[in-house]
Amino acid sequence: MASIYRNISGALTTQLIKPGSNAQMSSIWLTNIHASDAVTVDLYLEKKLKGKFYIKKGKSIANASYLHLEYLRINSKSGEFGLYIKLNASDSAVDVIIK
């Protein structure tokens, strides 16, 4: 899988990897790019009719800091899980790198 680079802002849930995309992930970087505030992040897998499975829930990342999740072995096979992120505030902002 090629690396994915995304700029995420606001408090709406954002799909990072769609179900059935056949993506494989081994690490995720979340960098808080807000000028002064910490951001609280929910990062989870979701499967239709099965629900949400949190990788991180309510994880606070200080401004100008990052969270690196590594040694992941997540596959998004056909009809399986999608990867989603939700930030805590409308002015929150993070950069996401998925490898």
C-alpha positions as CSV (number, residue, x, y, z in Angstrom):
1,M,0.0,0.0,0.0
2,A,1.2,3.5,-0.8
3,S,1.4,5.9,2.1
4,I,-1.6,8.1,2.9
5,Y,-1.2,11.7,3.8
6,R,-4.2,13.7,5.1
7,N,-4.8,17.1,6.8
8,I,-7.8,16.7,9.1
9,S,-9.6,19.6,10.8
10,G,-12.9,20.1,12.7
11,A,-15.0,17.9,14.9
12,L,-16.7,15.8,12.2
13,T,-15.8,12.1,11.8
14,T,-13.5,11.6,8.9
15,Q,-12.9,8.3,7.0
16,L,-9.2,7.7,6.5
17,I,-9.4,4.3,4.8
18,K,-12.6,3.0,3.3
19,P,-13.9,-0.5,4.0
20,G,-13.0,-2.9,1.2
21,S,-10.0,-0.8,0.0
22,N,-7.7,-3.7,0.6
23,A,-5.3,-1.4,2.4
24,Q,-2.6,-2.6,4.8
25,M,-1.4,-0.4,7.7
26,S,1.7,-0.9,9.8
27,S,2.1,2.6,11.4
28,I,0.1,5.8,11.9
29,W,1.4,9.2,12.8
30,L,-0.9,11.9,14.2
31,T,0.6,15.3,14.5
32,N,-1.2,18.2,16.2
33,I,-0.8,21.3,14.0
34,H,-3.0,23.6,16.0
35,A,-1.1,26.8,17.0
36,S,-1.8,26.6,20.7
37,D,-4.3,24.0,21.9
38,A,-4.1,20.3,22.6
39,V,-6.3,18.0,20.5
40,T,-8.3,15.0,21.7
41,V,-8.4,12.2,19.1
42,D,-10.6,9.1,18.7
43,L,-9.1,6.7,16.2
44,Y,-11.1,3.5,15.5
45,L,-12.0,0.7,13.1
46,E,-15.7,0.3,12.2
47,K,-17.5,-2.5,10.4
48,K,-21.1,-2.2,9.3
49,L,-23.5,-4.0,11.7
50,K,-20.6,-4.9,14.1
51,G,-19.8,-1.5,15.5
52,K,-16.7,0.5,16.4
53,F,-13.4,-0.9,17.8
54,Y,-11.2,1.9,19.2
55,I,-7.5,2.0,18.6
56,K,-7.3,5.2,20.7
57,K,-10.2,6.9,22.5
58,G,-9.9,10.3,24.0
59,K,-6.2,10.5,23.5
60,S,-4.8,14.0,24.1
61,I,-2.0,15.2,21.9
62,A,-0.3,18.5,23.0
63,N,0.1,21.3,20.5
64,A,3.2,20.8,18.2
65,S,3.4,17.2,19.4
66,Y,2.6,13.9,17.8
67,L,1.4,10.3,18.5
68,H,3.1,7.5,16.6
69,L,1.4,4.1,16.6
70,E,3.6,1.4,15.2
71,Y,3.8,-2.4,14.7
72,L,0.2,-2.4,13.6
73,R,-1.1,-5.2,11.4
74,I,-4.4,-4.0,10.1
75,N,-5.9,-5.1,6.8
76,S,-9.0,-3.6,5.2
77,K,-10.2,-6.4,3.1
78,S,-13.3,-6.4,0.9
79,G,-16.4,-5.7,3.1
80,E,-14.3,-5.5,6.3
81,F,-13.3,-2.6,8.5
82,G,-12.8,1.1,7.6
83,L,-10.5,3.4,9.6
84,Y,-11.9,6.6,11.0
85,I,-10.8,9.6,13.1
86,K,-12.7,12.2,15.1
87,L,-11.3,15.3,16.7
88,N,-12.7,17.0,19.7
89,A,-13.3,20.6,18.6
90,S,-14.2,22.6,15.5
91,D,-10.8,24.3,15.4
92,S,-8.8,21.2,16.0
93,A,-6.3,20.1,13.3
94,V,-4.0,17.2,12.8
95,D,-1.8,15.8,10.0
96,V,-2.1,12.1,9.5
97,I,0.4,9.8,7.8
98,I,-0.5,6.1,7.4
99,K,2.1,3.6,6.1
